[in-house]
Amino acid sequence: MIFLRDLLLGYHLGRCAEEWRDLIRPVSLSVFISVAAACSPVVRSYDSGLYPSVELGTISGANILVETNGDLYMPRFSPDGHALAFVKLIPLVKSAKPDDETRPSATVEVYSLDLRTGVRRLVLSADEAKQYAHYASSVTSMRWRDATNLELDIHDGDVGVTRLLIDVTSQRLLKAENIDYTMPASLSSEEQRVADAVLPVLPKAHEWLSSGGLRGVSVPDRGVLFQLRIHGEDSTVRFLDLNTRELRSFSKIPGWLMDGIAVNGSAILMTDVSVGPVEQWQLWWYFGGHVNLLVEGDSDASLWLEPRFRYSCGVILMVGNPLAFLSPRDNLLFFFNGKRVVRIADVTHLHDVDIGKAGEVVFSHWVEGRRRIVVRKWQPSQNLSKTDCDSSVLGLPVPITD
């Protein structure tokens, strides 16, 4: 049976989808009932804001904990899953004025919460964090080094970054190190793998490495997918077979290659296909010498692709919007197992997510102008509870840290 609320919530109605979209304008109740009666039962819901419309799924159950005291972000489970660290943003002044330019506009507090006992510890106070501020203090990266030591990067609001290592149990600062991001960075391990494969074939790309002129992703034991972003050169996405040294071109992939990740002998590529003021992006899947479009959408900013969690037969990906750090936006989560893509839609206006070894999921998402933290039990929806590769129950994923 289909209810009127299903129509209003935008549930997928199979062959009737286009009909009810046309009829969603104010019309009589009898028209809705007529359309509902003619449609097949609702099986799954879809995100029609993406193309092709992507199936929706969830990975969590009922709430275990909801933190709403302040603007809270970057939740991170400890390696054993028993503790949760998170950051609280503390505004100091509403806007910068000429006579108070020396005053930081914001600072942060960092907390650790024991999920077994409920004991909360202040790991880094607002005054301590403010010492590292020029215009404002913000935590831009945070990770647990082990069950008791937390490493975080504090940005000063200008160009400076300080990396802190803190013992959570004693709240003792173990190390403070200045990180200079203004100097040219060395290639990441992935960029180095791509360069090592491509340069013997296309040596002219060497002089463009430091400026991002070579973008790509390596597919272990198979080859590399790459694009030359060099003026006057062919910008077609190509695949270099490591065994045969053969180059294959994929002219059907438009735009600029932004990011890529390897997934079980295949790869997912993110491209920027923006034309005019609207940012447009696409995700492509490479497998067995062929490429297929997975999904595309529009945005109000240039997005990035990040693999967050890995399974034996797939990944959870984040398509991130940099504006989601500042105001309500959606960082999109996708589950992909080599055969199908599902958007994970547990919360609206998602900013961040983490999954702990104790079987819990934490979300940071925007509600009424600030971010709150919600901890839930790991509980995949039916369309995610079975994997297509081995028919086993979908277990806890492994965070991707490299």
N, C-alpha and C positions, 0 to 999 in steps of 0.2 A: 504494500500500500504506500502511496506517495501523499504526503501531507503538504498543505500550503506552505508551511514553514520551510520545507525542503526546497521549494521553488524560490522563496525569498532569500534563502541562504546561498543559492547558486549551486546546488548539487548537480552532478553530471547526470543527464537523462538520456544518454545514448543517442538514438536517432532523433530524439525530440529536442536536443540541446538548442539548436538554432531557433526553433519555434518559440520556446519559452523566453529566450533572450529578446526576441522581437516583441513579445507580449508583456515584458516586465514593466512597461510603461503603465500608468494608472488605467486599469480597465476593470470591468466587473468581475466579481468573484466567480461567476459562472464560467467565464472564459478560462480562468486558471484551472477550474475543476475539469473542464472539457479537455484541456491539454494534458493534465495529469492522468486522466483516465485512459488516454491513448498511448501513454508512454510505458516503456518497460520498467520494472522495479529498479530502484536506485541500488547500485552495487558499490560504486566507489565515487569519491569526489575528486575534482580536478581543479587545477589552477589555470583559469582561462586567460590570465594576464601574461602567460608565457606561450610561446609557439614552438612546436605543437603543444596543445594543452597537456600539462604534466600532472600525472596522478599524485594525489596527496597521501601522506602517511604520517605516523607519529612514532616516537621512540620512548615515551614516558607515560606513567600512570598517574595516580593521585599525588597531590602535594604532600611532601614530608615536612618541608620548612619553607616559609616565605619571609624574606628580609625586605622591609620597606623603609627603614630608617635612614633616609638620605639617598643620594645619587650613587649607586653601587655598580661596580663593573669589574671585569676581569676575574671571574671566579675560577679557582684552580684547585682541584683535588690533590691531596698528598699522594705519593706513590702507593701507599697501602689503602687509600680511599677513606681513611678515618678522620681526616681533617680537611677543612676547606679554607683557603685563603682568598681574600677579596679586597678590593680597593674602594674607598669612599671619597668622593670628590667634595672638597670644602671650599666654596666660593668665599673670597675675602672682600672684594670690591665689585660693584656691579659693572663698572666700566672704567677704563683707564683715562685719566685726565692729565693735562700737562703738569699740574702741581703735585701729582702723586705717582709719577712714572716709576719711582723707585720702589713702590709698594707692589708686591706680587698680587696678581688678581685672583689666584686660587692656589690651594695646596691640597694635599691628600692625607688620608689615614689608611694604614694597611692593617687588616685584622686576620686572625686565624681562629677558626671555630672548630672545636672538637665535636664531631657529629655523634659521638657515643654518649658524651656527658653533657653536652651543651655549653661547656666552658668556652668563653670568648677571651682572646688575648689581643691587646693592642700591640702589634708588632712594630709599627712605625707611627709616631705621633705627627700631628699636623705641624707642630713647631719644628720637629726634626726634619720633616720633608721640606719645609719652607727654607731651610738653610741651603738647599740645592737649587732654589728658584732664582731666575732672573726676572722673567715676566710672570711665570706661573710654574708650579710643580705638577707634573702628571706622570703616572706610571704607564710606560709604553710597552713593557714586556715583563712577564713574571713567570717563574717556574720553580718547582721544588727540585733542589739538588739531591735531597734524600728525605727521609721522614721527618727531619727536624730543621733542616736548613733551607731557607727561601732566598732565591736570587731574583732581584728586580732591577729594572732600568728606570731611572727618574730623569725625565726631560725637563730642562729649565725654562721652556717657553721660548727659547731663542735657538741656539745651535749646540748647546752643551748637554751631554748625557753622562750621568754617574751611575755606575753599576754597584749595587749594594748586595752583600751577602749577610744575612741575619739569622741567628739562632732563634727559632720561634719559641722554644721552651723558656729560654732565659731572657729573650728580647735583647740579646747582646749583638752589637754590630761587629761582625768578624772581618769585614773587608769593604773598602770603598775605592773604586777605581774609575778614573775618567775615561770615557770612550769617545774617541774623536771620529765622528761620522763625516767631517768635512774633508778628510783625506781620501784619495781614491782607494776604494776597497778592493781587496783581492777577489778573484773569482770564487763563487761558491763551488762546492763539490760537484753539483749538477752542471753548472756552467763550464767547469773544467772538463767534465766528461764529454760534453758536446763539442767543446773546442778541440780536444785531443782527437776526436773522430773526424771533424770537418776540415781542420786546417791542412792536413796532408793532401786533401782533394781540392780545396779552395784556399790556397795560402793567402790570397788578397784580403781575406777576412781578418787576418791577424791584427792589423792596425786599428780595427774598429771594435775590438773586444771590450776595451775599457769604457767605451761610450754606448754600449748596448747594441752595437751593430749586428751582433749575432745572437739570435734568440732560438731556443730549442729545448728539447727534452730527450733524454736517452731512454731507450727501451732495452733493458738488459738482455744480452745474448742475441739481440736482433739488429738494432741499428739506432739511428737518431733521426728525429724529426726536427727540422730547423728552418729558419727564414733569415735571409740576409737583409737587414734594414740599412742598406747603404745606398746613397744617392747614385743613380745611374745604373744600379745593378738590378737584376731580376729578383723581385720580392716574392716570388711564388714559394709556398710552403713545399719543402721537399723531404724525402726520406732517403737516407744513406744506409744501405744494407752493409753491415759490418763484415759479413761473410763473403759477399760477391763484389763489394765496393760499387755496386750499381746505384745510380741516382734515379729516383722516381719523383715526378712532379705531381702536385695536387692543385691544379688551377681552380677547382671548384670551391676551394677555401678562400673566401675574400678577406680583405682587411689586413690588419697588423696582428701578428702573433704576440700575445701578451704573456701568457703563462702556459705551462704544460706539466702533466704528471703522468708517470707510468703506472699502469694497473694490470698486473698479471699478464704480461706479454702484450698488452695493448697500451694505448695512451689516450689521454683526454687533453685537448687543446682549447684554450680560450683566445678568441680573436676580438679585436675592436673593429667594428664595421660602421662606425658613426659617420653620418652624413648630416651636416648642418648642426643646429644647436642641441639636438637630442643625442645622448650617448646610447649606442646600440652595441650589444655584445652577443657572441655566439659560443656554444660549446660543441666541439667536434670530437668524434670518437674514431681513433685509428685502430684497425685490427686486421691482420692477415692481408696487408697490402691494400686495404680499402678504407675510405673515410666516409662517415655518415654524420649528418647534423643531429645532435641530441636535443638541443633546446636553444632558443634565443629570446631576448627581451630588451626592454628599454630601461634607461636609468637617468638620473640627474647628475651623475658623476662617473668618472672613469673607474671601473670596477677591477677587482683582482681575484685570482683563483688560488685557493689554499686547500690542500688535502689535510683534513683534521684527524680522521680516524681510519684505520685500515682493518679489513677482515681477511680471512683466508681467500675469500672470493669477491672482494669489492672494497669500496671506500665510501666514506662520508666526506663530501666536498663542501666548502663554503665559498660562495660567490659574494665577496665583501664589498660594501659601499663605505668609503672613507668618511662620508658625512654621518654615518650611523654612530660615530663617536660623539658627535656634537648635538644631534637632534634625532627625533624619531624617524628611522628608516628601517628597511628590512635587509639584513644580511641573510642571504638565501642559503639554506642547507639542502643538499641533494644526496640521496643514496644511489649508488650505481654499482651494479654487480657484473657488468660486461654484457648484459642482455636488456636491461631496462633501467630507466631513471625514475626516481620517485622524489618529490619534494617533501622534506620533513617540515611539518607545519604545526608544531606543538604550541608555539606562542606567536603573537603578533609583534612586529617591530623588534625582531631579534637583534641583539648586539653581539652576544658571545655565548658559547656553550662549552661544557666539559663533561666527560664521562669518567666515573671513578671505578676502581677495581672492586669496590664493595657492592656494585650493582646499582648505582645511583647516577642521575643526570642532573646537571645544574644549568639553568639558563639565566642570562642577564638580558632583560628586555625593557623597552620604554613603556611606561604607563604614566599618563598625565604629566609629561614634561621631565621625568627623571627615570633612571633605570632602577629596577628592583631585581632581586635575586630569588629564584624559585628552585628548590631542590625537590626532585621527584624520583620515584622508583623507576629503574630501567624496565620498560614494558613495551616492546615494539608492537605496532598494530598488525592486524592479520596479514596485510599485504607486504609486511616486512619480516614477519616471524619465521618464514621459511625462505631459505636461500635457494636460488635456481641451480646452483652448481653442485650441491651435494645433498639437498633435501633435508639437511639437519637444521635444528632450531638455531636461529640467529643468536649467537653468543655475544658477550661483551666485546666491543672493538678495542683495538690497541691504538693509543695516541701516536700520531706521527710527529716526531720531534726534529727530524733532520730536514 
